[in-house]
Amino acid sequence: MKKVFAIIALMGVFTFGMTQSVSAQDEAVDTAATEQVDSAAAAPEAAADEAVSEAEEEEVETGFYKGVKKKFIEGDAGFMSLVAVALILGLAFCIERIIYLSLSKINSSKMIEEIEDALLNKGNIEAAKEVARETRGPIASIFYQGLLRMDDGIDQVEKTVVAYGAVQASALEKNCSWITLFIGMAPSLGFLGTVFGMVQAFDDIQKAGDISPTVVAGGMKVALLTTIFGIVVALILQVFYNYILAEIEGLTSKMEDSTISLLDIVAKYHSKQK
């Protein structure tokens, strides 16, 4: 009997152990399945949130452009179109000047060293002229004109350099007057639209025979919108214009310094020839 009870006890312990292991495995399987279900459920939610955020961003951008377009139309298409034309033409002249000034920038120190080497070390005027001729920009043009007068003496070289430097300086400032024109024209057109809007508001009051916010609002909106757009256009063009002026001043200063260096090289060359 004792053996029977022992065998039964061992069988009970073995069965209990198997039950515990099976239940643990079931719990692990249930946990994994739950995690997969949660992740599967969370993935569409994350995708939906991302899609919503992208849609909101697109809506904000679209809303901004729609708002600008709406205000442009409400500000009277005639005056607003004139302001837009002033902006386009002003930016065109600004871009043209920026490109021209960018192409006018060179490594003047390297050019001066090459010309100095050709004149003082090699005594070859034609080689110095070739260096100036193959280099772009106003500084190289001034050097080339000065080197053409090398045989006439340093005084003639100085006069040529000063005269041609003035020509190149005026070329740098070309079309800047058009930019200032559009800077002044844009707010003037805006103010003209303001006056037009005020006249429209008084006409509406006269027709209605009553002063009410609803009657006055239309004309006042035209007045304010044209003024705002005109001032914004003027500010944009003014920023570009100030940048262009700074570039012109920098190039003019470099032209003056390079001219002094050229005259020093020419003086050394003539003294060496003597």
Order of alpha helices (4+ residues) and beta strands (2+ residues): alpha-alpha-alpha-alpha-alpha-alpha-alpha-alpha
